[in-house]
């Protein structure tokens, strides 16, 4: 199983106040970050780069928020795939 641990560094903690807040913005941020690191393929017969992703924020586990669940292990099945 291929699981990566990514520590997002944000010295101003701007992400807490802007990037992860709000229903739509929080969900889009979560999926965008997860899809970028896991490289979820568009084709159904291809495999993602990672099986799971653990995200840290400034070296610490991310606390549960109302609109994002970045505290959980991110999995490719939970990432929406957008294609034309």
N, C-alpha and C positions, 0 to 999 in steps of 0.2 A: 504494500500500500504506500502510495506517495502522498505524504502530507507535508506541506510547507508552513513554516511559522514566519509571518511577516510583521515587522515592527514599524508601524507608521509613526514617524517623528513629526511633531507639530509643536514647536516651542511656544507659539502664541496661543495654542489650543483653539485655533479658529474653527477647526472641523467640528468640535463639540457644539459650537454656537451656530454654525451656518450649514456646513456640509451634511451633517447627519440629522438635522432637525426637519420637522414637517412630515406629513404622511407620504406625499409623493416624492419629495426630495430625498428623504431618508431611504425609501425603498429603491429608488434609482441609484443612489450612492452605493448601497449595499450590493446590488446586482452588478453595477459597473466595476467596482473594485474586485469582486469575486470572479467575474468573467474575464477580466484582464489578467489576473494572476493565474487562473486555472486554464486559460486559453480553451474555453469550451468551443468545440467545433460546431459548424453549421450542419455539416453532413451527419446523418444519424449513424453511419457505419464507422466513424472515426472516434477515437478516444481522446478525452481531455488530457492536458499536460499533467494535471494533479488530480488525485482522488479526494483531497480535502484541503482546507485552508484554515489556519488559525491566525486570527488577526489580533495584534497587540496595538495599543495606543500609548506612545511614549513609554514603552517597556512594561506596561501593565495590561492585564485582561480588560477588555472593554465591558463596562457595566451595561446591563440591559437598558434599552431606551424604549420609549413608546412606539417609535416608528421603524426601528431597525433592530435586527437581532444579530449584530456583529459579535456578540458574546459567544455565540454557538459556533461549532465547526461548520464552515461553509462547504457545501457539497455541490458537484456539478448539476445534480438533479434539481436543485433549488434555484438555479440561475436561468432566467428566461433567455431564450435564444431568439435574436431578431435577425431576420434576413429578408431580402426583397424577392 
